[in-house]
Amino acid sequence: MSNAKKYILTSVTLGAIASSSALLIGLANLITKDQIKKNEAAQTRAGLAQIYGSNATYGDAVAINDKNYSHLICYYPASIDNDPVGNVFKASGKNEYGDITLLVGVSTNNEAGQIYLITNTQSYASTLVNNYVGPYNNGRVEFDDVSCGATHGAELVRDLVLEAVNWSIAQGGGN
């Protein structure tokens, strides 16, 4: 009988620990989820300013609900002095090394432009930024040259950008 009592006490103790942990995780999510959304919105606004510069204006986000382009979230129509220059796409993907959410400008002639990383949880995040995204944005690296020390992350970025370009082409161009 003493063994049964020990097993029951152990089960109840472990159940209480698991319940308390679940409650704390739920509470932490409840407290932080709004702030996380605000931070991502701020990152998106900062990224939009980087894509076409401070002279650009952006329309409201237009959701993309196309199963053929599953990584695309939305796009923002962009213009400078009321002349359309293209769209800024928000895309998100993951691989075995982490998640990436980015913004990329796609011009009215369907050329990929500047890339801005909103979320980068890749194992080699700084290598990806320093050896691929930064040099690409500065014109020092070709878009398809993903050998950078964070090749899998660069391939994911490339694939997300290509999905945005291909969607733009399928829709008939920039705006």
mmCIF file of the C-alpha atoms, coordinates in Angstrom:
data_MODEL
# 
_entry.id   MODEL 
# 
loop_
_atom_site.group_PDB 
_atom_site.id 
_atom_site.type_symbol 
_atom_site.label_atom_id 
_atom_site.label_alt_id 
_atom_site.label_comp_id 
_atom_site.label_asym_id 
_atom_site.label_entity_id 
_atom_site.label_seq_id 
_atom_site.pdbx_PDB_ins_code 
_atom_site.Cartn_x 
_atom_site.Cartn_y 
_atom_site.Cartn_z 
_atom_site.occupancy 
_atom_site.B_iso_or_equiv 
_atom_site.pdbx_formal_charge 
_atom_site.auth_seq_id 
_atom_site.auth_comp_id 
_atom_site.auth_asym_id 
_atom_site.auth_atom_id 
_atom_site.pdbx_PDB_model_num 
ATOM 1   C CA . MET A 1 1   ? 0.000  0.000  0.000   1.00 0.00 ? 1   MET A CA 1 
ATOM 2   C CA . SER A 1 2   ? 2.870  2.396  0.699   1.00 0.00 ? 2   SER A CA 1 
ATOM 3   C CA . ASN A 1 3   ? 4.082  2.093  -2.937  1.00 0.00 ? 3   ASN A CA 1 
ATOM 4   C CA . ALA A 1 4   ? 0.637  3.044  -4.240  1.00 0.00 ? 4   ALA A CA 1 
ATOM 5   C CA . LYS A 1 5   ? 0.583  6.041  -1.919  1.00 0.00 ? 5   LYS A CA 1 
ATOM 6   C CA . LYS A 1 6   ? 4.043  7.111  -3.173  1.00 0.00 ? 6   LYS A CA 1 
ATOM 7   C CA . TYR A 1 7   ? 2.936  6.812  -6.831  1.00 0.00 ? 7   TYR A CA 1 
ATOM 8   C CA . ILE A 1 8   ? -0.230 8.796  -6.232  1.00 0.00 ? 8   ILE A CA 1 
ATOM 9   C CA . LEU A 1 9   ? 1.651  11.530 -4.376  1.00 0.00 ? 9   LEU A CA 1 
ATOM 10  C CA . THR A 1 10  ? 4.262  11.697 -7.165  1.00 0.00 ? 10  THR A CA 1 
ATOM 11  C CA . SER A 1 11  ? 1.528  11.891 -9.831  1.00 0.00 ? 11  SER A CA 1 
ATOM 12  C CA . VAL A 1 12  ? -0.330 14.642 -7.991  1.00 0.00 ? 12  VAL A CA 1 
ATOM 13  C CA . THR A 1 13  ? 2.898  16.608 -7.471  1.00 0.00 ? 13  THR A CA 1 
ATOM 14  C CA . LEU A 1 14  ? 3.902  16.335 -11.132 1.00 0.00 ? 14  LEU A CA 1 
ATOM 15  C CA . GLY A 1 15  ? 0.371  17.255 -12.221 1.00 0.00 ? 15  GLY A CA 1 
ATOM 16  C CA . ALA A 1 16  ? 0.456  20.355 -10.005 1.00 0.00 ? 16  ALA A CA 1 
ATOM 17  C CA . ILE A 1 17  ? 3.837  21.390 -11.424 1.00 0.00 ? 17  ILE A CA 1 
ATOM 18  C CA . ALA A 1 18  ? 2.608  20.892 -15.003 1.00 0.00 ? 18  ALA A CA 1 
ATOM 19  C CA . SER A 1 19  ? -0.609 22.830 -14.331 1.00 0.00 ? 19  SER A CA 1 
ATOM 20  C CA . SER A 1 20  ? 1.284  25.689 -12.695 1.00 0.00 ? 20  SER A CA 1 
ATOM 21  C CA . SER A 1 21  ? 3.727  25.828 -15.607 1.00 0.00 ? 21  SER A CA 1 
ATOM 22  C CA . ALA A 1 22  ? 0.916  25.906 -18.164 1.00 0.00 ? 22  ALA A CA 1 
ATOM 23  C CA . LEU A 1 23  ? -0.791 28.679 -16.215 1.00 0.00 ? 23  LEU A CA 1 
ATOM 24  C CA . LEU A 1 24  ? 2.409  30.743 -16.084 1.00 0.00 ? 24  LEU A CA 1 
ATOM 25  C CA . ILE A 1 25  ? 3.039  30.291 -19.814 1.00 0.00 ? 25  ILE A CA 1 
ATOM 26  C CA . GLY A 1 26  ? -0.540 31.316 -20.606 1.00 0.00 ? 26  GLY A CA 1 
ATOM 27  C CA . LEU A 1 27  ? -0.257 34.341 -18.339 1.00 0.00 ? 27  LEU A CA 1 
ATOM 28  C CA . ALA A 1 28  ? 3.041  35.386 -19.912 1.00 0.00 ? 28  ALA A CA 1 
ATOM 29  C CA . ASN A 1 29  ? 1.474  35.108 -23.367 1.00 0.00 ? 29  ASN A CA 1 
ATOM 30  C CA . LEU A 1 30  ? -1.528 37.159 -22.271 1.00 0.00 ? 30  LEU A CA 1 
ATOM 31  C CA . ILE A 1 31  ? 0.733  39.905 -20.937 1.00 0.00 ? 31  ILE A CA 1 
ATOM 32  C CA . THR A 1 32  ? 3.197  40.031 -23.855 1.00 0.00 ? 32  THR A CA 1 
ATOM 33  C CA . LYS A 1 33  ? 1.168  39.278 -27.010 1.00 0.00 ? 33  LYS A CA 1 
ATOM 34  C CA . ASP A 1 34  ? -0.017 42.871 -27.530 1.00 0.00 ? 34  ASP A CA 1 
ATOM 35  C CA . GLN A 1 35  ? 3.484  44.249 -27.037 1.00 0.00 ? 35  GLN A CA 1 
ATOM 36  C CA . ILE A 1 36  ? 4.892  41.709 -29.492 1.00 0.00 ? 36  ILE A CA 1 
ATOM 37  C CA . LYS A 1 37  ? 2.334  42.844 -32.099 1.00 0.00 ? 37  LYS A CA 1 
ATOM 38  C CA . LYS A 1 38  ? 3.201  46.500 -31.439 1.00 0.00 ? 38  LYS A CA 1 
ATOM 39  C CA . ASN A 1 39  ? 6.917  45.768 -31.811 1.00 0.00 ? 39  ASN A CA 1 
ATOM 40  C CA . GLU A 1 40  ? 6.359  43.948 -35.107 1.00 0.00 ? 40  GLU A CA 1 
ATOM 41  C CA . ALA A 1 41  ? 4.204  46.832 -36.398 1.00 0.00 ? 41  ALA A CA 1 
ATOM 42  C CA . ALA A 1 42  ? 6.973  49.279 -35.448 1.00 0.00 ? 42  ALA A CA 1 
ATOM 43  C CA . GLN A 1 43  ? 9.553  47.079 -37.210 1.00 0.00 ? 43  GLN A CA 1 
ATOM 44  C CA . THR A 1 44  ? 7.336  46.993 -40.301 1.00 0.00 ? 44  THR A CA 1 
ATOM 45  C CA . ARG A 1 45  ? 7.015  50.800 -40.336 1.00 0.00 ? 45  ARG A CA 1 
ATOM 46  C CA . ALA A 1 46  ? 10.784 51.158 -39.930 1.00 0.00 ? 46  ALA A CA 1 
ATOM 47  C CA . GLY A 1 47  ? 11.337 48.660 -42.735 1.00 0.00 ? 47  GLY A CA 1 
ATOM 48  C CA . LEU A 1 48  ? 8.967  50.424 -45.111 1.00 0.00 ? 48  LEU A CA 1 
ATOM 49  C CA . ALA A 1 49  ? 10.991 53.612 -44.682 1.00 0.00 ? 49  ALA A CA 1 
ATOM 50  C CA . GLN A 1 50  ? 14.130 51.668 -45.658 1.00 0.00 ? 50  GLN A CA 1 
ATOM 51  C CA . ILE A 1 51  ? 12.777 50.039 -48.820 1.00 0.00 ? 51  ILE A CA 1 
ATOM 52  C CA . TYR A 1 52  ? 12.028 53.052 -51.046 1.00 0.00 ? 52  TYR A CA 1 
ATOM 53  C CA . GLY A 1 53  ? 13.375 55.811 -48.816 1.00 0.00 ? 53  GLY A CA 1 
ATOM 54  C CA . SER A 1 54  ? 11.772 58.554 -46.781 1.00 0.00 ? 54  SER A CA 1 
ATOM 55  C CA . ASN A 1 55  ? 10.113 60.198 -49.814 1.00 0.00 ? 55  ASN A CA 1 
ATOM 56  C CA . ALA A 1 56  ? 7.917  57.169 -50.460 1.00 0.00 ? 56  ALA A CA 1 
ATOM 57  C CA . THR A 1 57  ? 4.351  56.833 -49.314 1.00 0.00 ? 57  THR A CA 1 
ATOM 58  C CA . TYR A 1 58  ? 2.633  53.523 -48.739 1.00 0.00 ? 58  TYR A CA 1 
ATOM 59  C CA . GLY A 1 59  ? -0.939 52.403 -49.027 1.00 0.00 ? 59  GLY A CA 1 
ATOM 60  C CA . ASP A 1 60  ? -2.650 50.160 -46.538 1.00 0.00 ? 60  ASP A CA 1 
ATOM 61  C CA . ALA A 1 61  ? -1.581 46.539 -46.343 1.00 0.00 ? 61  ALA A CA 1 
ATOM 62  C CA . VAL A 1 62  ? -3.334 44.301 -48.865 1.00 0.00 ? 62  VAL A CA 1 
ATOM 63  C CA . ALA A 1 63  ? -3.589 40.703 -47.669 1.00 0.00 ? 63  ALA A CA 1 
ATOM 64  C CA . ILE A 1 64  ? -2.406 37.920 -49.960 1.00 0.00 ? 64  ILE A CA 1 
ATOM 65  C CA . ASN A 1 65  ? -4.441 34.760 -49.568 1.00 0.00 ? 65  ASN A CA 1 
ATOM 66  C CA . ASP A 1 66  ? -3.087 32.582 -52.340 1.00 0.00 ? 66  ASP A CA 1 
ATOM 67  C CA . LYS A 1 67  ? -2.151 28.990 -51.503 1.00 0.00 ? 67  LYS A CA 1 
ATOM 68  C CA . ASN A 1 68  ? 0.380  29.014 -54.350 1.00 0.00 ? 68  ASN A CA 1 
ATOM 69  C CA . TYR A 1 69  ? 2.290  31.772 -52.538 1.00 0.00 ? 69  TYR A CA 1 
ATOM 70  C CA . SER A 1 70  ? 2.017  30.506 -48.981 1.00 0.00 ? 70  SER A CA 1 
ATOM 71  C CA . HIS A 1 71  ? 4.872  32.603 -47.575 1.00 0.00 ? 71  HIS A CA 1 
ATOM 72  C CA . LEU A 1 72  ? 3.462  35.955 -48.666 1.00 0.00 ? 72  LEU A CA 1 
ATOM 73  C CA . ILE A 1 73  ? 1.469  37.754 -45.997 1.00 0.00 ? 73  ILE A CA 1 
ATOM 74  C CA . CYS A 1 74  ? 0.600  41.084 -47.599 1.00 0.00 ? 74  CYS A CA 1 
ATOM 75  C CA . TYR A 1 75  ? 1.914  43.934 -49.704 1.00 0.00 ? 75  TYR A CA 1 
ATOM 76  C CA . TYR A 1 76  ? 1.967  47.702 -49.393 1.00 0.00 ? 76  TYR A CA 1 
ATOM 77  C CA . PRO A 1 77  ? 1.564  49.728 -52.606 1.00 0.00 ? 77  PRO A CA 1 
ATOM 78  C CA . ALA A 1 78  ? 4.416  52.237 -52.782 1.00 0.00 ? 78  ALA A CA 1 
ATOM 79  C CA . SER A 1 79  ? 4.637  55.539 -54.603 1.00 0.00 ? 79  SER A CA 1 
ATOM 80  C CA . ILE A 1 80  ? 6.898  58.550 -54.759 1.00 0.00 ? 80  ILE A CA 1 
ATOM 81  C CA . ASP A 1 81  ? 5.299  61.891 -55.632 1.00 0.00 ? 81  ASP A CA 1 
ATOM 82  C CA . ASN A 1 82  ? 2.079  60.006 -56.471 1.00 0.00 ? 82  ASN A CA 1 
ATOM 83  C CA . ASP A 1 83  ? 3.896  57.871 -59.070 1.00 0.00 ? 83  ASP A CA 1 
ATOM 84  C CA . PRO A 1 84  ? 3.738  54.124 -58.355 1.00 0.00 ? 84  PRO A CA 1 
ATOM 85  C CA . VAL A 1 85  ? 7.189  52.607 -57.860 1.00 0.00 ? 85  VAL A CA 1 
ATOM 86  C CA . GLY A 1 86  ? 6.110  49.098 -56.895 1.00 0.00 ? 86  GLY A CA 1 
ATOM 87  C CA . ASN A 1 87  ? 4.989  47.139 -53.878 1.00 0.00 ? 87  ASN A CA 1 
ATOM 88  C CA . VAL A 1 88  ? 6.635  46.188 -50.631 1.00 0.00 ? 88  VAL A CA 1 
ATOM 89  C CA . PHE A 1 89  ? 5.892  42.579 -49.769 1.00 0.00 ? 89  PHE A CA 1 
ATOM 90  C CA . LYS A 1 90  ? 5.870  41.085 -46.299 1.00 0.00 ? 90  LYS A CA 1 
ATOM 91  C CA . ALA A 1 91  ? 6.832  37.413 -46.336 1.00 0.00 ? 91  ALA A CA 1 
ATOM 92  C CA . SER A 1 92  ? 7.654  34.850 -43.694 1.00 0.00 ? 92  SER A CA 1 
ATOM 93  C CA . GLY A 1 93  ? 9.272  31.431 -43.738 1.00 0.00 ? 93  GLY A CA 1 
ATOM 94  C CA . LYS A 1 94  ? 11.221 28.986 -41.658 1.00 0.00 ? 94  LYS A CA 1 
ATOM 95  C CA . ASN A 1 95  ? 13.840 26.327 -42.067 1.00 0.00 ? 95  ASN A CA 1 
ATOM 96  C CA . GLU A 1 96  ? 15.751 24.082 -39.689 1.00 0.00 ? 96  GLU A CA 1 
ATOM 97  C CA . TYR A 1 97  ? 17.859 27.074 -38.568 1.00 0.00 ? 97  TYR A CA 1 
ATOM 98  C CA . GLY A 1 98  ? 15.043 29.442 -37.579 1.00 0.00 ? 98  GLY A CA 1 
ATOM 99  C CA . ASP A 1 99  ? 12.407 31.886 -38.813 1.00 0.00 ? 99  ASP A CA 1 
ATOM 100 C CA . ILE A 1 100 ? 12.619 34.902 -41.077 1.00 0.00 ? 100 ILE A CA 1 
ATOM 101 C CA . THR A 1 101 ? 10.024 37.585 -41.687 1.00 0.00 ? 101 THR A CA 1 
ATOM 102 C CA . LEU A 1 102 ? 11.064 40.218 -44.177 1.00 0.00 ? 102 LEU A CA 1 
ATOM 103 C CA . LEU A 1 103 ? 9.995  43.109 -46.323 1.00 0.00 ? 103 LEU A CA 1 
ATOM 104 C CA . VAL A 1 104 ? 11.152 43.357 -49.918 1.00 0.00 ? 104 VAL A CA 1 
ATOM 105 C CA . GLY A 1 105 ? 10.488 45.974 -52.532 1.00 0.00 ? 105 GLY A CA 1 
ATOM 106 C CA . VAL A 1 106 ? 9.406  44.735 -55.948 1.00 0.00 ? 106 VAL A CA 1 
ATOM 107 C CA . SER A 1 107 ? 9.421  47.467 -58.569 1.00 0.00 ? 107 SER A CA 1 
ATOM 108 C CA . THR A 1 108 ? 6.711  48.037 -61.169 1.00 0.00 ? 108 THR A CA 1 
ATOM 109 C CA . ASN A 1 109 ? 8.936  46.171 -63.650 1.00 0.00 ? 109 ASN A CA 1 
ATOM 110 C CA . ASN A 1 110 ? 9.085  43.195 -61.244 1.00 0.00 ? 110 ASN A CA 1 
ATOM 111 C CA . GLU A 1 111 ? 12.668 43.594 -60.067 1.00 0.00 ? 111 GLU A CA 1 
ATOM 112 C CA . ALA A 1 112 ? 13.576 42.749 -56.484 1.00 0.00 ? 112 ALA A CA 1 
ATOM 113 C CA . GLY A 1 113 ? 14.857 45.708 -54.518 1.00 0.00 ? 113 GLY A CA 1 
ATOM 114 C CA . GLN A 1 114 ? 15.893 46.346 -50.937 1.00 0.00 ? 114 GLN A CA 1 
ATOM 115 C CA . ILE A 1 115 ? 15.377 43.680 -48.280 1.00 0.00 ? 115 ILE A CA 1 
ATOM 116 C CA . TYR A 1 116 ? 14.595 44.463 -44.652 1.00 0.00 ? 116 TYR A CA 1 
ATOM 117 C CA . LEU A 1 117 ? 14.507 41.726 -42.021 1.00 0.00 ? 117 LEU A CA 1 
ATOM 118 C CA . ILE A 1 118 ? 11.748 42.126 -39.440 1.00 0.00 ? 118 ILE A CA 1 
ATOM 119 C CA . THR A 1 119 ? 12.384 38.810 -37.687 1.00 0.00 ? 119 THR A CA 1 
ATOM 120 C CA . ASN A 1 120 ? 15.590 36.819 -37.984 1.00 0.00 ? 120 ASN A CA 1 
ATOM 121 C CA . THR A 1 121 ? 15.954 33.906 -35.585 1.00 0.00 ? 121 THR A CA 1 
ATOM 122 C CA . GLN A 1 122 ? 18.399 32.005 -37.794 1.00 0.00 ? 122 GLN A CA 1 
ATOM 123 C CA . SER A 1 123 ? 21.277 30.258 -36.012 1.00 0.00 ? 123 SER A CA 1 
ATOM 124 C CA . TYR A 1 124 ? 23.709 32.372 -38.032 1.00 0.00 ? 124 TYR A CA 1 
ATOM 125 C CA . ALA A 1 125 ? 21.594 35.531 -37.963 1.00 0.00 ? 125 ALA A CA 1 
ATOM 126 C CA . SER A 1 126 ? 24.436 38.048 -37.890 1.00 0.00 ? 126 SER A CA 1 
ATOM 127 C CA . THR A 1 127 ? 26.323 36.167 -40.608 1.00 0.00 ? 127 THR A CA 1 
ATOM 128 C CA . LEU A 1 128 ? 23.209 36.274 -42.786 1.00 0.00 ? 128 LEU A CA 1 
ATOM 129 C CA . VAL A 1 129 ? 22.866 40.021 -42.298 1.00 0.00 ? 129 VAL A CA 1 
ATOM 130 C CA . ASN A 1 130 ? 26.575 40.846 -42.593 1.00 0.00 ? 130 ASN A CA 1 
ATOM 131 C CA . ASN A 1 131 ? 27.416 38.551 -45.508 1.00 0.00 ? 131 ASN A CA 1 
ATOM 132 C CA . TYR A 1 132 ? 24.235 38.432 -47.578 1.00 0.00 ? 132 TYR A CA 1 
ATOM 133 C CA . VAL A 1 133 ? 21.416 40.903 -46.835 1.00 0.00 ? 133 VAL A CA 1 
ATOM 134 C CA . GLY A 1 134 ? 23.630 43.931 -46.152 1.00 0.00 ? 134 GLY A CA 1 
ATOM 135 C CA . PRO A 1 135 ? 25.954 43.359 -49.116 1.00 0.00 ? 135 PRO A CA 1 
ATOM 136 C CA . TYR A 1 136 ? 22.964 42.626 -51.402 1.00 0.00 ? 136 TYR A CA 1 
ATOM 137 C CA . ASN A 1 137 ? 21.258 45.876 -50.338 1.00 0.00 ? 137 ASN A CA 1 
ATOM 138 C CA . ASN A 1 138 ? 24.503 47.756 -50.996 1.00 0.00 ? 138 ASN A CA 1 
ATOM 139 C CA . GLY A 1 139 ? 24.950 46.200 -54.443 1.00 0.00 ? 139 GLY A CA 1 
ATOM 140 C CA . ARG A 1 140 ? 28.073 44.237 -53.504 1.00 0.00 ? 140 ARG A CA 1 
ATOM 141 C CA . VAL A 1 141 ? 26.550 40.741 -53.815 1.00 0.00 ? 141 VAL A CA 1 
ATOM 142 C CA . GLU A 1 142 ? 24.425 39.245 -56.562 1.00 0.00 ? 142 GLU A CA 1 
ATOM 143 C CA . PHE A 1 143 ? 20.985 38.071 -55.465 1.00 0.00 ? 143 PHE A CA 1 
ATOM 144 C CA . ASP A 1 144 ? 21.639 34.414 -56.347 1.00 0.00 ? 144 ASP A CA 1 
ATOM 145 C CA . ASP A 1 145 ? 25.040 34.315 -54.604 1.00 0.00 ? 145 ASP A CA 1 
ATOM 146 C CA . VAL A 1 146 ? 23.830 32.675 -51.387 1.00 0.00 ? 146 VAL A CA 1 
ATOM 147 C CA . SER A 1 147 ? 27.216 31.276 -50.302 1.00 0.00 ? 147 SER A CA 1 
ATOM 148 C CA . CYS A 1 148 ? 27.781 33.510 -47.311 1.00 0.00 ? 148 CYS A CA 1 
ATOM 149 C CA . GLY A 1 149 ? 28.435 31.362 -44.256 1.00 0.00 ? 149 GLY A CA 1 
ATOM 150 C CA . ALA A 1 150 ? 24.695 31.238 -43.578 1.00 0.00 ? 150 ALA A CA 1 
ATOM 151 C CA . THR A 1 151 ? 23.718 29.586 -46.828 1.00 0.00 ? 151 THR A CA 1 
ATOM 152 C CA . HIS A 1 152 ? 20.459 28.046 -45.627 1.00 0.00 ? 152 HIS A CA 1 
ATOM 153 C CA . GLY A 1 153 ? 19.277 31.404 -44.281 1.00 0.00 ? 153 GLY A CA 1 
ATOM 154 C CA . ALA A 1 154 ? 20.300 33.153 -47.504 1.00 0.00 ? 154 ALA A CA 1 
ATOM 155 C CA . GLU A 1 155 ? 18.453 30.512 -49.531 1.00 0.00 ? 155 GLU A CA 1 
ATOM 156 C CA . LEU A 1 156 ? 15.331 31.126 -47.451 1.00 0.00 ? 156 LEU A CA 1 
ATOM 157 C CA . VAL A 1 157 ? 15.600 34.886 -47.980 1.00 0.00 ? 157 VAL A CA 1 
ATOM 158 C CA . ARG A 1 158 ? 16.128 34.333 -51.714 1.00 0.00 ? 158 ARG A CA 1 
ATOM 159 C CA . ASP A 1 159 ? 13.123 32.010 -51.912 1.00 0.00 ? 159 ASP A CA 1 
ATOM 160 C CA . LEU A 1 160 ? 10.867 34.478 -50.057 1.00 0.00 ? 160 LEU A CA 1 
ATOM 161 C CA . VAL A 1 161 ? 11.941 37.301 -52.358 1.00 0.00 ? 161 VAL A CA 1 
ATOM 162 C CA . LEU A 1 162 ? 11.449 35.157 -55.466 1.00 0.00 ? 162 LEU A CA 1 
ATOM 163 C CA . GLU A 1 163 ? 7.958  34.266 -54.288 1.00 0.00 ? 163 GLU A CA 1 
ATOM 164 C CA . ALA A 1 164 ? 7.140  37.985 -54.038 1.00 0.00 ? 164 ALA A CA 1 
ATOM 165 C CA . VAL A 1 165 ? 8.567  38.659 -57.506 1.00 0.00 ? 165 VAL A CA 1 
ATOM 166 C CA . ASN A 1 166 ? 6.693  35.708 -59.007 1.00 0.00 ? 166 ASN A CA 1 
ATOM 167 C CA . TRP A 1 167 ? 3.425  36.807 -57.415 1.00 0.00 ? 167 TRP A CA 1 
ATOM 168 C CA . SER A 1 168 ? 3.936  40.292 -58.804 1.00 0.00 ? 168 SER A CA 1 
ATOM 169 C CA . ILE A 1 169 ? 4.576  38.887 -62.272 1.00 0.00 ? 169 ILE A CA 1 
ATOM 170 C CA . ALA A 1 170 ? 1.488  36.647 -62.033 1.00 0.00 ? 170 ALA A CA 1 
ATOM 171 C CA . GLN A 1 171 ? -0.616 39.681 -61.077 1.00 0.00 ? 171 GLN A CA 1 
ATOM 172 C CA . GLY A 1 172 ? 0.583  41.650 -64.093 1.00 0.00 ? 172 GLY A CA 1 
ATOM 173 C CA . GLY A 1 173 ? 3.201  43.888 -62.530 1.00 0.00 ? 173 GLY A CA 1 
ATOM 174 C CA . GLY A 1 174 ? 3.907  46.289 -59.733 1.00 0.00 ? 174 GLY A CA 1 
ATOM 175 C CA . ASN A 1 175 ? 0.643  48.170 -59.063 1.00 0.00 ? 175 ASN A CA 1 
# 
